[in-house]
Amino acid sequence: MEYAPSISQMAGLLADPGRAAMLWALMDGSARPAGELAAIAGLSASSTSGHLARLSEGGLLAVQTRGRNRYYRLATPEIGVAIEALASASLASQPPRVRAVPASRTAPAALRQARTCYDHLAGELAVSLFERMSHANWIVVHGTAVDLTDSGSAGMVQLGVDLDLARRKRRQFACTCPDWSERKPHLGGALGAALLDNMMTNRWIEPTTTSRALRVTPRGQREILRIAG
């Protein structure tokens, strides 16, 4: 029999609301003690201990010992990627709502502000930028597809984004991507990836070592606000 990843094992660990709440609290790359995770998940100390043991044995959590205390963190960056992908898929699969869904305030603050979503920018910063580009007629949205207008193309070129290279990629050039923390779309596709790459090259945004959260530099805060302003 060919090797198959243990998807069902990971899915089973994520299926419990208490365990999911604890994992979600660690998405910012932090390491937290069992007592704090118990409070976040609303569980008793004994129940939390059992859940943490299962998550550790299942390879989702790593344990750090600091003096007499034990701190738990996500075992690998890939675990965070998987959880974020599930959150995005959950939002994308929801039926259209008449009333807007409020932004999630349970997500770690650092991830809410700015983070990577696969290879493009996500979070409050990305959603705000998408709205500005739409209002400034840089982009036109048709369902999930995004068209770049002439003024948008000129603006992207002025920023230094290589549109020709982005169009040659074997993927959709530009599309909406559901933002799981803001519950609104941000820019995805090859164009979204090219724009984030440009921001990183210009040092407007810097990666962090602990999670998918991104740090916006002081210069980046000024320059990004000017895009489609």
C-alpha positions in Angstrom: 0.0 0.0 0.0 1.3 3.4 -0.9 2.2 5.9 1.9 -0.6 8.3 2.7 -0.3 11.3 5.1 -2.2 10.9 8.4 -4.7 13.5 7.5 -7.5 11.8 9.5 -5.3 11.8 12.7 -4.7 15.5 12.4 -8.3 16.2 11.6 -9.4 14.2 14.6 -7.1 16.3 16.9 -8.5 19.5 15.4 -12.1 18.4 15.6 -12.4 19.1 19.4 -13.5 22.7 20.1 -11.3 23.0 23.2 -8.2 21.7 21.4 -8.9 24.0 18.4 -9.2 27.0 20.7 -5.8 26.3 22.3 -4.2 25.8 18.9 -5.8 29.0 17.6 -4.3 30.9 20.6 -0.9 29.7 19.6 -1.1 30.9 15.9 1.0 34.0 16.7 4.0 31.8 17.4 3.8 32.3 21.2 4.5 29.7 23.8 1.9 29.6 26.6 1.5 27.7 29.9 -1.2 25.1 30.4 -3.1 27.4 32.8 -3.4 30.2 30.3 -4.5 27.8 27.6 -7.1 26.3 29.9 -8.6 29.8 30.5 -8.7 30.5 26.8 -10.4 27.3 26.0 -12.7 27.4 29.1 -11.6 24.0 30.3 -10.6 22.5 33.7 -7.0 21.9 34.5 -7.3 18.1 34.3 -9.2 18.3 30.9 -6.6 20.7 29.6 -3.8 18.4 30.6 -5.3 15.5 28.7 -5.9 17.6 25.6 -2.3 19.0 25.6 -0.9 15.5 26.0 -2.9 14.3 22.9 -1.8 17.4 20.9 1.8 16.8 21.9 1.8 13.1 21.1 0.1 13.9 17.8 2.9 16.2 16.8 0.9 19.4 16.7 2.5 20.9 19.8 6.0 21.2 21.2 6.8 21.6 24.9 9.4 24.0 26.3 10.5 23.8 30.0 11.3 27.1 31.7 12.2 26.4 35.3 9.3 24.6 36.9 6.9 25.6 34.2 6.0 24.0 30.9 5.1 26.1 27.9 3.4 24.9 24.7 3.8 26.2 21.2 2.9 24.9 17.7 5.4 22.2 16.8 6.2 23.5 13.3 5.3 26.4 11.0 3.4 23.9 8.8 0.9 23.3 11.6 0.1 27.0 11.5 -0.2 27.0 7.7 -2.6 24.1 7.9 -4.8 25.7 10.5 -4.9 29.0 8.6 -5.8 27.1 5.4 -8.7 25.4 7.2 -9.9 28.8 8.5 -9.8 30.3 5.0 -11.6 27.2 3.5 -14.2 27.4 6.2 -14.9 31.0 5.4 -14.9 30.4 1.6 -17.3 27.5 1.9 -19.9 29.5 3.9 -23.0 30.5 1.9 -23.4 34.2 1.0 -24.8 36.2 3.8 -27.2 39.2 3.5 -25.5 40.9 6.5 -21.8 41.3 6.7 -20.0 38.9 9.0 -18.1 40.8 11.7 -14.3 40.6 11.8 -12.8 37.9 14.1 -11.4 39.4 17.3 -10.3 36.0 18.7 -7.4 35.8 16.3 -4.0 36.9 17.7 -3.5 40.7 17.2 -0.2 40.3 15.3 -1.8 38.0 12.7 -4.9 40.2 12.4 -2.8 43.2 11.4 -0.6 41.7 8.7 0.4 38.1 7.8 1.2 35.9 4.8 -1.6 34.0 3.2 0.2 31.4 1.1 2.4 33.9 -0.9 0.4 37.1 -0.6 -0.5 39.7 2.0 -3.5 39.2 4.4 -5.0 40.8 7.5 -6.2 44.3 8.2 -3.5 45.9 6.1 -4.4 43.7 3.0 -8.1 44.2 3.3 -7.7 48.0 3.6 -5.4 48.1 0.6 -7.9 46.0 -1.5 -10.7 48.4 -0.6 -8.6 51.4 -1.6 -7.6 49.9 -4.9 -11.2 49.1 -5.6 -12.4 52.6 -4.7 -9.6 54.2 -6.8 -10.6 52.1 -9.8 -7.3 50.3 -9.8 -9.1 47.0 -9.8 -12.6 45.7 -10.9 -14.1 42.7 -9.2 -16.2 40.2 -11.0 -17.2 37.5 -8.4 -13.9 36.0 -7.4 -12.0 37.3 -10.4 -10.1 40.6 -10.4 -9.3 42.7 -13.4 -6.5 45.3 -13.2 -7.5 48.5 -14.9 -5.2 50.8 -16.9 -4.8 53.2 -14.0 -4.2 50.2 -11.7 -1.5 48.9 -14.1 0.2 52.3 -14.2 0.1 52.4 -10.4 1.6 48.9 -10.0 4.3 49.7 -12.5 5.1 52.9 -10.6 5.5 50.8 -7.5 7.9 48.6 -9.2 5.7 45.5 -9.6 6.7 43.3 -12.6 3.3 42.8 -14.2 4.7 40.9 -17.2 6.3 38.3 -14.9 3.1 38.0 -12.9 1.1 37.4 -16.0 3.5 34.6 -17.2 2.9 32.6 -14.0 0.9 29.4 -14.4 -1.8 30.5 -12.1 -4.7 33.0 -12.0 -3.3 36.5 -12.5 -5.5 38.2 -9.9 -8.4 37.1 -7.7 -10.2 37.7 -4.4 -9.1 35.6 -1.4 -11.3 35.4 1.7 -9.6 36.9 4.7 -10.5 34.7 7.7 -9.8 37.4 10.3 -11.4 40.4 8.6 -14.2 38.4 6.8 -13.6 40.5 3.7 -11.6 39.8 0.6 -7.9 40.7 0.0 -5.9 40.4 -3.2 -4.7 37.0 -4.2 -3.2 35.3 -7.3 0.0 36.1 -9.0 -0.6 39.8 -8.7 -1.0 39.6 -4.9 2.2 37.6 -4.6 4.1 40.1 -6.8 2.8 43.0 -4.7 3.9 41.4 -1.5 7.3 40.5 -3.0 7.7 44.1 -4.0 6.9 45.3 -0.4 9.4 42.9 1.1 12.1 43.9 -1.4 11.5 47.6 -0.5 11.7 46.6 3.2 8.2 48.0 3.8 7.3 44.7 5.4 9.5 42.2 7.2 8.9 38.6 8.2 8.9 37.5 11.8 10.8 34.5 13.1 8.0 33.1 15.2 4.9 33.0 13.0 3.3 34.0 9.7 2.8 37.5 11.1 4.5 40.3 9.2 6.1 43.4 10.7 5.3 46.7 8.9 8.3 49.0 9.1 7.8 52.8 9.8 8.6 53.5 6.2 6.2 50.8 5.1 3.3 52.3 7.1 3.8 55.6 5.2 4.3 54.1 1.7 1.5 51.5 1.8 -1.0 54.1 2.9 -0.1 56.0 -0.3 -1.0 53.1 -2.6 -4.2 54.0 -4.4 -4.6 56.9 -2.0 
